[in-house]
């Protein structure tokens, strides 16, 4: 993977996170028309999934994040 390719993928990742934030905002807007207990139940699986991802992201010893090899290492070659 070249530095340019990595930059392009980082931009895609940034856009994806923004898209997910926008989706969460839209979900929040849409579910407010339902009763409170319905909203709470609707949110439980989302909250659980986001909490799990958050725990993994802040864990410096997370096995997936530290061990996954997607083949995206960048090698600097000397001329």
C-alpha positions as CSV (number, residue, x, y, z in Angstrom):
1,X,0.0,0.0,0.0
2,X,1.4,3.4,-1.0
3,X,1.1,6.5,1.2
4,X,-1.3,7.9,-1.3
5,X,-3.6,4.8,-1.0
6,X,-3.4,4.9,2.7
7,X,-4.4,8.6,2.6
8,X,-7.4,7.7,0.4
9,X,-8.5,4.9,2.8
10,X,-8.1,7.2,5.8
11,X,-10.4,9.7,4.1
12,X,-13.0,6.9,3.5
13,X,-12.8,5.9,7.2
14,X,-13.3,9.5,8.3
15,X,-16.3,9.8,5.9
16,X,-17.7,6.5,7.2
17,X,-17.5,7.7,10.8
18,X,-19.2,11.0,9.9
19,X,-21.9,9.0,8.1
20,X,-22.4,6.8,11.2
21,X,-22.7,9.9,13.4
22,X,-25.3,11.3,11.0
23,X,-27.2,8.1,11.0
24,X,-27.3,8.1,14.8
25,X,-28.6,11.6,14.8
26,X,-31.3,10.7,12.2
27,X,-32.3,7.6,14.3
28,X,-32.6,9.8,17.4
29,X,-34.8,12.3,15.5
30,X,-37.0,9.5,14.1
31,X,-37.5,7.5,17.3
32,X,-38.6,10.4,19.4
33,X,-42.1,10.0,18.0
34,X,-42.4,6.7,19.9
35,X,-43.1,6.1,23.6
36,X,-40.1,6.4,25.9
37,X,-40.0,2.7,26.8
38,X,-40.0,1.8,23.1
39,X,-37.1,4.2,22.5
40,X,-35.2,2.7,25.4
41,X,-35.7,-0.8,24.1
42,X,-34.8,0.2,20.6
43,X,-31.5,1.8,21.8
44,X,-30.3,-1.2,23.8
45,X,-28.7,-3.2,21.0
46,X,-27.1,-0.1,19.5
47,X,-25.8,1.1,22.8
48,X,-24.4,-2.4,23.6
49,X,-22.6,-2.6,20.2
50,X,-21.2,0.9,20.4
51,X,-20.0,0.2,24.0
52,X,-18.3,-3.0,22.9
53,X,-16.5,-1.2,20.1
54,X,-15.5,1.7,22.5
55,X,-14.1,-0.8,25.0
56,X,-12.0,-2.5,22.2
57,X,-10.8,0.9,20.9
58,X,-9.6,2.1,24.3
59,X,-8.0,-1.2,25.3
60,X,-4.3,-1.0,24.3
61,X,-4.0,-4.8,24.5
62,X,-7.0,-5.6,22.2
63,X,-6.1,-8.7,20.3
64,X,-8.0,-7.9,17.1
65,X,-6.6,-4.4,16.8
66,X,-3.0,-5.5,17.7
67,X,-3.0,-8.7,15.7
68,X,-5.0,-8.2,12.6
69,X,-2.9,-8.3,9.5
70,X,-4.8,-6.7,6.6
71,X,-1.6,-6.5,4.5
72,X,-1.6,-2.7,4.7
73,X,1.9,-2.2,6.0
74,X,3.9,0.5,4.3
75,X,7.5,-0.2,3.5
76,X,10.0,2.6,2.9
77,X,12.5,1.5,0.3
78,X,15.8,3.1,0.2
79,X,17.0,4.1,-3.3
